[in-house]
Amino acid sequence: MALTALDPATALVVIDLQAGIVGMDTRPHPAAEVVSRSARLADAFRARDLPVVLVRVSFAADGADAVPGRTEAPARGGALPEGWDVLVDELSGHPGDIHITKRNWGAFHGTGLDVQLRRRGVTQIVLTGIATSIGVESTARAAHEHGYHVTLATDAMADAHEEAHRSSVERIFPRLGETGTTQEILDLLEKTHA
């Protein structure tokens, strides 16, 4: 499906582009490409005074604020390395950006993201980040449920498993919003927010 519109009040929401995550081996796009494309989008949004939201996942050193519950997949064990939750340099250092710290897969639950967006009159979000099938998809689902228009920059996201990325992009995202490449989003941004 082709992109149709970007609302006047559209925000870029970047998921988990931080030291401990961009070091992963990702597919189908290397993490460095995801960071580069996300930074291009962030620069374009900032140039038009549109909100840029940088989301990171972080937990207390003792893990006390990690999501509880039984799962079949083993929990990540051990302490996380120092600085694993620091945002990448390519995106940091812009005082006007909104910073959200989450403790879950998605960026809405238990954070102030919805309040921050609504205070600015945002009606649409463009999503990028890692991992496609976890943080990005969870945030896209919640954004859709909160009534936002959702656009997903499919070449500015990646996953540890290519089939998981492909499943989200091909099966889930078309039910939550519109998909497009970074360049297609930049072109639409240029047309509608000159």
Backbone as JSON, one array per atom type, in Angstrom:
{
  "sequence": "MALTALDPATALVVIDLQAGIVGMDTRPHPAAEVVSRSARLADAFRARDLPVVLVRVSFAADGADAVPGRTEAPARGGALPEGWDVLVDELSGHPGDIHITKRNWGAFHGTGLDVQLRRRGVTQIVLTGIATSIGVESTARAAHEHGYHVTLATDAMADAHEEAHRSSVERIFPRLGETGTTQEILDLLEKTHA",
  "N": [[0.84, -1.18, 0.0], [0.51, 2.19, -0.81], [1.8, 5.18, 0.68], [-0.45, 7.6, 1.94], [-0.9, 10.04, 3.31], [0.46, 12.56, 5.5], [-0.31, 13.8, 8.55], [-0.88, 17.23, 9.64], [0.08, 17.48, 12.26], [2.29, 15.47, 12.94], [4.37, 13.07, 14.48], [7.68, 11.8, 14.85], [8.6, 8.68, 16.05], [11.07, 6.96, 17.57], [12.3, 3.83, 18.2], [14.17, 2.3, 20.65], [16.91, 2.68, 19.78], [19.71, 2.28, 20.88], [22.8, 1.76, 22.68], [23.1, -1.01, 23.6], [21.37, -2.37, 21.95], [21.67, -1.68, 19.24], [23.98, -2.98, 18.72], [23.35, -5.53, 18.08], [23.07, -8.31, 15.77], [21.27, -7.67, 13.04], [18.42, -8.08, 10.86], [16.28, -7.47, 8.02], [17.95, -5.4, 7.54], [21.06, -3.95, 8.37], [21.88, -2.77, 11.66], [23.24, -0.31, 11.67], [22.34, 0.9, 9.32], [19.64, 1.24, 9.94], [19.86, 3.07, 12.03], [21.04, 5.24, 10.63], [19.04, 5.87, 8.71], [16.91, 6.48, 10.42], [17.99, 8.71, 11.69], [18.11, 10.48, 9.53], [15.37, 10.87, 9.06], [14.7, 11.99, 11.56], [16.16, 14.41, 11.48], [14.81, 15.68, 9.36], [12.22, 15.94, 10.43], [12.76, 17.56, 12.67], [13.64, 19.88, 11.34], [11.28, 20.85, 10.42], [9.95, 21.57, 12.65], [8.52, 19.51, 13.84], [7.54, 17.04, 16.23], [10.05, 14.92, 17.66], [10.46, 11.84, 19.03], [12.37, 10.03, 21.21], [12.77, 6.86, 22.18], [13.77, 4.69, 24.74], [14.71, 1.57, 26.19], [15.0, 0.55, 29.52], [16.2, -0.71, 32.65], [16.14, -1.09, 36.23], [19.18, -1.72, 38.05], [18.97, -4.0, 39.64], [16.92, -5.3, 38.41], [14.35, -5.1, 39.33], [12.25, -3.63, 38.26], [11.61, -4.84, 35.92], [9.51, -6.49, 33.51], [7.22, -8.68, 34.95], [6.14, -12.14, 35.15], [5.36, -15.4, 33.87], [7.06, -17.04, 31.24], [7.66, -18.98, 28.28], [10.02, -18.68, 26.94], [13.39, -18.34, 27.91], [14.33, -16.03, 30.46], [16.38, -13.13, 30.09], [19.47, -13.42, 31.49], [21.58, -12.27, 34.21], [23.49, -9.25, 34.87], [23.03, -6.22, 33.07], [25.28, -4.69, 30.74], [27.21, -1.77, 31.57], [26.01, 1.3, 30.37], [24.45, 0.24, 28.33], [21.93, 1.18, 27.75], [22.11, 3.69, 26.63], [21.3, 6.19, 24.34], [22.04, 6.21, 20.81], [24.69, 8.18, 19.39], [24.08, 9.47, 16.97], [21.47, 10.26, 17.16], [21.14, 11.66, 19.51], [21.45, 14.64, 21.62], [19.8, 16.77, 20.93], [18.01, 19.27, 22.17], [15.22, 19.78, 21.97], [13.95, 17.38, 21.58], [11.76, 14.72, 22.61], [12.07, 12.58, 25.32], [11.57, 9.25, 26.17], [11.41, 6.72, 28.54], [11.05, 3.31, 28.69], [9.75, 0.28, 30.18], [8.79, -1.93, 29.16], [7.84, -3.87, 26.22], [6.4, -2.23, 24.4], [6.03, 1.33, 23.77], [4.01, 2.83, 24.93], [2.59, 1.81, 27.23], [2.7, 2.42, 30.66], [4.26, 4.69, 30.44], [4.79, 8.2, 29.71], [4.15, 8.73, 27.07], [1.74, 8.93, 25.48], [0.47, 11.16, 26.68], [2.42, 13.17, 26.21], [2.33, 13.29, 23.4], [-0.38, 13.97, 22.88], [-0.57, 16.47, 24.17], [0.77, 18.01, 22.38], [-0.87, 17.98, 20.26], [-0.65, 15.9, 18.45], [-1.58, 13.69, 15.87], [-0.76, 11.66, 14.33], [1.78, 9.15, 13.99], [5.1, 8.36, 12.95], [6.95, 5.5, 12.75], [10.1, 4.04, 13.66], [12.91, 1.79, 14.24], [14.35, -0.77, 16.43], [13.44, -3.77, 17.91], [11.75, -4.91, 15.02], [9.56, -6.77, 15.31], [9.05, -6.65, 17.99], [9.53, -4.2, 19.95], [8.84, -2.15, 18.05], [6.52, -3.17, 16.74], [4.82, -3.61, 18.99], [4.52, -0.98, 19.91], [3.33, 0.18, 17.67], [0.89, -1.23, 17.58], [-0.31, -0.34, 19.99], [-0.41, 2.42, 19.47], [-2.23, 2.49, 17.35], [-4.49, 1.5, 18.69], [-4.85, 3.61, 20.45], [-5.83, 5.5, 18.77], [-4.24, 6.89, 16.96], [-3.01, 7.8, 13.69], [-0.92, 5.65, 11.93], [2.28, 5.32, 10.59], [4.77, 3.39, 9.11], [8.16, 3.11, 8.79], [9.59, 1.02, 6.9], [12.17, 0.33, 6.06], [13.71, 1.43, 7.95], [13.87, -0.06, 10.17], [14.54, -3.12, 11.91], [15.19, -6.58, 12.76], [16.09, -9.32, 14.93], [15.53, -11.65, 13.67], [14.86, -12.43, 10.39], [12.48, -13.5, 9.38], [10.64, -12.81, 11.35], [10.65, -10.0, 11.17], [9.68, -9.74, 8.53], [7.13, -10.91, 8.81], [5.84, -9.07, 10.52], [5.93, -6.73, 8.9], [4.59, -7.54, 6.56], [2.19, -8.81, 7.39], [1.1, -7.76, 9.8], [1.52, -4.89, 10.07], [0.11, -3.67, 7.81], [-2.48, -3.79, 8.78], [-2.51, -2.02, 10.81], [-1.73, 0.47, 9.96], [-0.04, 2.51, 7.54], [2.6, 1.62, 5.32], [5.96, 2.38, 4.31], [9.0, 3.39, 2.64], [11.94, 5.0, 3.98], [12.72, 7.06, 2.21], [10.34, 7.48, 0.76], [8.7, 8.45, 2.8], [10.12, 10.78, 3.49], [9.83, 12.17, 1.06], [7.04, 12.57, 1.0], [6.79, 14.07, 3.29], [8.14, 16.36, 2.48], [6.39, 17.31, 0.51], [4.03, 17.81, 1.97], [4.69, 19.27, 4.22], [6.18, 21.59, 3.65]],
  "CA": [[0.0, 0.0, 0.0], [1.26, 3.44, -0.87], [1.52, 6.18, 1.71], [-1.44, 8.54, 1.44], [-0.89, 11.36, 3.94], [1.06, 12.84, 6.8], [-1.11, 14.83, 9.19], [-0.12, 18.43, 10.03], [0.74, 17.22, 13.55], [2.86, 14.12, 12.91], [5.6, 12.92, 15.26], [8.54, 10.64, 14.62], [8.85, 7.92, 17.27], [12.2, 6.08, 17.3], [12.28, 2.8, 19.23], [15.3, 1.52, 21.19], [18.21, 2.79, 19.09], [20.6, 2.49, 22.01], [24.05, 1.0, 22.59], [22.97, -2.45, 23.77], [20.48, -2.97, 20.94], [22.24, -1.51, 17.89], [25.09, -3.91, 18.59], [22.83, -6.84, 17.67], [23.09, -8.67, 14.36], [19.88, -7.49, 12.65], [18.01, -8.4, 9.5], [17.09, -7.55, 6.8], [18.81, -4.21, 7.45], [22.01, -3.81, 9.47], [21.5, -1.74, 12.63], [23.82, 0.97, 11.26], [21.44, 1.49, 8.32], [18.43, 1.65, 10.67], [20.23, 4.3, 12.73], [21.25, 6.29, 9.63], [17.74, 6.27, 8.15], [16.15, 7.12, 11.5], [18.58, 10.03, 11.89], [17.66, 11.32, 8.4], [13.98, 11.23, 9.36], [14.7, 12.89, 12.71], [16.61, 15.72, 11.01], [13.74, 16.27, 8.55], [11.14, 16.32, 11.35], [13.23, 18.72, 13.44], [13.7, 21.04, 10.45], [9.9, 21.33, 10.23], [9.39, 21.75, 14.0], [7.63, 18.38, 14.19], [8.13, 16.33, 17.36], [10.86, 13.71, 17.56], [10.41, 11.12, 20.3], [13.41, 9.0, 21.32], [12.36, 5.89, 23.2], [14.79, 3.7, 25.1], [14.29, 0.62, 27.22], [15.98, 0.51, 30.6], [15.73, -1.36, 33.88], [16.98, -0.91, 37.41], [20.3, -2.66, 38.09], [18.55, -5.27, 40.24], [15.86, -5.88, 37.6], [13.09, -5.06, 40.07], [11.18, -3.01, 37.47], [11.41, -5.61, 34.69], [8.17, -7.06, 33.39], [7.12, -10.01, 35.58], [5.28, -13.1, 34.47], [5.97, -16.63, 33.36], [7.14, -17.19, 29.8], [8.36, -20.19, 27.86], [11.38, -18.29, 26.55], [14.16, -18.01, 29.11], [14.6, -14.61, 30.71], [17.78, -12.74, 29.93], [20.09, -13.49, 32.8], [22.75, -11.47, 34.51], [23.43, -7.79, 34.83], [23.27, -5.61, 31.77], [26.53, -3.93, 30.77], [27.14, -0.33, 31.78], [25.79, 2.1, 29.18], [23.69, -0.46, 27.29], [20.68, 1.88, 27.47], [22.41, 5.04, 26.16], [20.91, 6.41, 22.95], [23.16, 6.37, 19.88], [25.12, 9.56, 19.18], [23.46, 10.03, 15.77], [20.14, 10.77, 17.49], [21.11, 12.41, 20.76], [21.99, 15.98, 21.62], [18.85, 17.76, 20.43], [17.24, 19.6, 23.37], [13.78, 19.8, 21.74], [13.4, 16.02, 21.46], [11.05, 14.14, 23.75], [12.72, 11.33, 25.73], [10.69, 8.33, 26.88], [12.04, 5.48, 29.0], [10.03, 2.27, 28.89], [10.16, -0.95, 30.87], [8.03, -2.97, 28.45], [8.12, -3.9, 24.8], [5.8, -1.07, 23.75], [6.38, 2.63, 24.33], [2.87, 3.52, 25.52], [2.2, 1.32, 28.55], [3.53, 2.8, 31.79], [5.1, 5.86, 30.14], [4.02, 9.41, 29.43], [4.17, 8.98, 25.64], [0.44, 9.39, 24.99], [0.27, 12.52, 27.19], [3.33, 14.05, 25.48], [1.83, 13.45, 22.03], [-1.67, 14.69, 22.9], [-0.32, 17.87, 24.53], [1.27, 18.69, 21.18], [-1.89, 17.85, 19.23], [-0.22, 14.9, 17.47], [-2.61, 12.75, 15.44], [-0.11, 10.6, 13.55], [3.18, 8.88, 14.3], [5.94, 7.58, 12.05], [7.76, 4.64, 13.61], [11.33, 3.37, 13.23], [13.62, 1.22, 15.38], [14.71, -2.19, 16.59], [13.23, -4.77, 16.9], [10.5, -4.77, 14.29], [8.47, -7.6, 15.83], [8.9, -6.5, 19.44], [9.27, -2.83, 20.35], [8.15, -1.38, 17.02], [5.16, -3.69, 16.57], [4.05, -3.34, 20.2], [4.2, 0.44, 19.92], [2.37, 0.42, 16.57], [-0.42, -1.74, 18.01], [-0.86, 0.57, 21.0], [-0.73, 3.69, 18.81], [-3.48, 2.25, 16.62], [-5.55, 1.39, 19.69], [-5.04, 4.95, 21.02], [-6.46, 6.34, 17.77], [-3.3, 7.61, 16.1], [-2.66, 7.27, 12.38], [0.4, 5.04, 12.09], [3.09, 5.09, 9.4], [5.91, 2.57, 9.5], [9.29, 3.21, 7.87], [10.0, -0.39, 6.92], [13.62, 0.15, 5.88], [14.36, 2.04, 9.12], [13.64, -0.99, 11.27], [15.13, -4.43, 11.68], [14.89, -7.56, 13.79], [17.09, -10.38, 15.04], [15.1, -12.73, 12.78], [14.27, -11.85, 9.19], [11.08, -13.94, 9.23], [9.83, -12.02, 12.29], [10.53, -8.69, 10.53], [8.81, -9.89, 7.36], [5.77, -11.16, 9.28], [5.3, -7.8, 11.0], [5.78, -5.8, 7.78], [3.63, -8.02, 5.57], [0.92, -9.28, 7.93], [0.56, -6.97, 10.92], [1.53, -3.44, 9.85], [-0.97, -3.17, 6.96], [-3.72, -3.72, 9.56], [-2.35, -0.98, 11.82], [-1.44, 1.76, 9.35], [0.53, 2.49, 6.2], [4.03, 1.34, 5.32], [6.72, 2.99, 3.24], [10.43, 3.5, 2.88], [12.4, 6.28, 4.5], [12.67, 8.06, 1.15], [8.93, 7.78, 0.47], [8.22, 9.3, 3.9], [10.77, 12.09, 3.31], [9.19, 12.82, -0.09], [5.7, 13.0, 1.42], [7.02, 15.14, 4.26], [8.51, 17.54, 1.7], [5.18, 17.79, -0.17], [2.95, 18.24, 2.87], [5.22, 20.12, 5.3], [7.24, 22.38, 3.01]],
  "C": [[0.89, 1.25, 0.0], [0.87, 4.35, 0.29], [0.53, 7.19, 1.13], [-1.3, 9.93, 2.03], [-0.03, 11.37, 5.19], [0.26, 14.0, 7.38], [-0.25, 16.06, 9.51], [0.65, 18.24, 11.33], [1.17, 15.76, 13.6], [4.15, 14.12, 13.7], [6.37, 11.7, 14.79], [8.8, 9.99, 15.97], [9.89, 6.85, 16.94], [12.34, 5.12, 18.49], [13.64, 2.15, 19.45], [16.6, 1.56, 20.38], [19.23, 3.26, 20.12], [21.74, 1.48, 21.93], [23.86, -0.52, 22.64], [22.1, -3.13, 22.73], [21.07, -2.82, 19.54], [23.46, -2.38, 17.68], [24.66, -5.3, 18.15], [23.05, -7.05, 16.17], [21.63, -8.62, 13.9], [19.67, -7.77, 11.16], [16.65, -7.78, 9.22], [18.03, -6.37, 6.64], [19.79, -4.22, 8.62], [21.59, -2.65, 10.39], [22.04, -0.37, 12.23], [22.95, 1.67, 10.22], [20.15, 1.98, 8.97], [18.7, 2.98, 11.38], [20.35, 5.45, 11.73], [19.92, 6.78, 9.06], [16.87, 6.97, 9.2], [16.67, 8.53, 11.76], [18.18, 10.98, 10.76], [16.22, 11.78, 8.63], [13.93, 12.24, 10.51], [15.13, 14.3, 12.3], [15.51, 16.42, 10.21], [12.56, 16.72, 9.42], [11.54, 17.56, 12.15], [13.24, 19.99, 12.59], [12.32, 21.65, 10.22], [9.19, 21.56, 11.57], [8.33, 20.72, 14.34], [8.31, 17.58, 15.3], [8.93, 15.09, 16.97], [10.89, 13.09, 18.95], [11.45, 10.0, 20.26], [13.07, 8.11, 22.49], [13.52, 4.94, 23.46], [14.19, 2.77, 26.14], [15.4, 0.57, 28.26], [15.35, -0.15, 31.82], [16.67, -1.01, 35.02], [18.05, -2.01, 37.43], [19.89, -4.01, 38.67], [17.4, -5.93, 39.48], [14.48, -5.82, 38.24], [11.95, -4.46, 39.25], [10.99, -3.68, 36.12], [10.02, -6.23, 34.71], [8.15, -8.45, 34.02], [6.28, -10.95, 34.7], [6.05, -14.29, 33.94], [5.95, -16.63, 31.84], [7.86, -18.5, 29.48], [9.8, -19.89, 27.45], [12.15, -17.93, 27.82], [14.38, -16.5, 29.23], [16.08, -14.34, 30.52], [18.4, -12.72, 31.32], [21.26, -12.55, 32.97], [22.52, -9.98, 34.39], [23.7, -7.3, 33.42], [24.54, -4.77, 31.83], [26.27, -2.43, 30.96], [26.95, 0.38, 30.44], [24.97, 1.44, 28.08], [22.44, 0.3, 26.87], [20.89, 3.33, 27.01], [22.05, 5.14, 24.68], [22.14, 6.62, 22.07], [23.44, 7.86, 19.64], [24.39, 10.22, 18.01], [22.09, 10.66, 16.06], [20.11, 11.68, 18.71], [21.64, 13.83, 20.58], [21.08, 17.06, 21.08], [17.88, 18.1, 21.56], [15.72, 19.6, 23.18], [13.14, 18.43, 21.66], [12.72, 15.58, 22.76], [11.72, 12.8, 24.06], [11.74, 10.51, 26.57], [11.51, 7.1, 27.28], [10.94, 4.49, 29.3], [10.63, 1.07, 29.6], [9.51, -2.17, 30.23], [8.45, -2.99, 26.99], [7.64, -2.63, 24.12], [6.08, 0.21, 24.5], [5.21, 3.36, 24.99], [2.59, 3.1, 26.96], [3.21, 1.76, 29.62], [4.46, 3.97, 31.53], [4.19, 7.08, 29.93], [3.92, 9.71, 27.94], [2.84, 9.54, 25.14], [0.17, 10.84, 25.43], [1.14, 13.51, 26.42], [2.83, 14.32, 24.06], [0.55, 14.28, 22.01], [-1.49, 16.16, 23.27], [0.16, 18.67, 23.33], [0.29, 18.57, 20.02], [-1.57, 16.81, 18.17], [-1.37, 13.94, 17.18], [-2.04, 11.57, 14.65], [1.31, 10.41, 14.04], [3.82, 8.1, 13.16], [6.88, 6.81, 12.94], [8.98, 4.08, 12.9], [11.9, 2.64, 14.45], [13.9, -0.26, 15.3], [14.09, -2.67, 17.9], [11.83, -4.64, 16.32], [9.36, -5.49, 14.98], [8.22, -7.44, 17.32], [8.55, -5.06, 19.77], [8.49, -2.02, 19.34], [6.71, -1.87, 16.88], [4.29, -3.42, 17.8], [3.62, -1.89, 20.28], [3.18, 0.78, 18.84], [0.97, -0.06, 16.96], [-1.08, -0.78, 19.01], [-1.23, 1.91, 20.39], [-2.05, 3.58, 18.06], [-4.66, 2.2, 17.6], [-5.85, 2.72, 20.37], [-5.63, 5.93, 20.01], [-5.53, 7.17, 16.91], [-3.27, 6.98, 14.71], [-1.22, 6.79, 12.5], [1.05, 4.86, 10.72], [4.37, 4.4, 9.85], [6.98, 2.63, 8.42], [9.99, 1.86, 7.83], [11.48, -0.63, 6.67], [14.41, 0.85, 6.98], [14.0, 1.24, 10.36], [14.24, -2.34, 10.89], [14.87, -5.31, 12.9], [16.03, -8.56, 13.87], [16.79, -11.52, 14.07], [14.37, -12.15, 11.58], [12.81, -12.26, 9.02], [10.15, -13.18, 10.18], [9.6, -10.62, 11.72], [9.51, -8.76, 9.39], [7.35, -10.11, 7.78], [5.11, -9.87, 9.77], [4.98, -6.88, 9.83], [4.66, -6.25, 6.84], [2.25, -8.34, 6.14], [0.28, -8.35, 8.96], [0.45, -5.49, 10.57], [0.44, -2.95, 8.9], [-2.33, -3.08, 7.68], [-3.69, -2.59, 10.59], [-2.15, 0.41, 11.21], [-0.93, 1.61, 7.94], [2.04, 2.3, 6.31], [4.69, 2.06, 4.14], [8.18, 3.02, 3.6], [10.75, 4.87, 3.47], [12.27, 7.36, 3.43], [11.24, 8.44, 0.81], [8.34, 8.7, 1.55], [8.83, 10.7, 3.79], [10.14, 12.87, 2.16], [7.81, 13.36, 0.27], [5.8, 14.14, 2.43], [7.34, 16.45, 3.53], [7.27, 18.15, 1.02], [4.18, 18.42, 0.8], [3.4, 19.17, 3.98], [6.37, 20.97, 4.79], [7.66, 23.57, 3.87]]
}
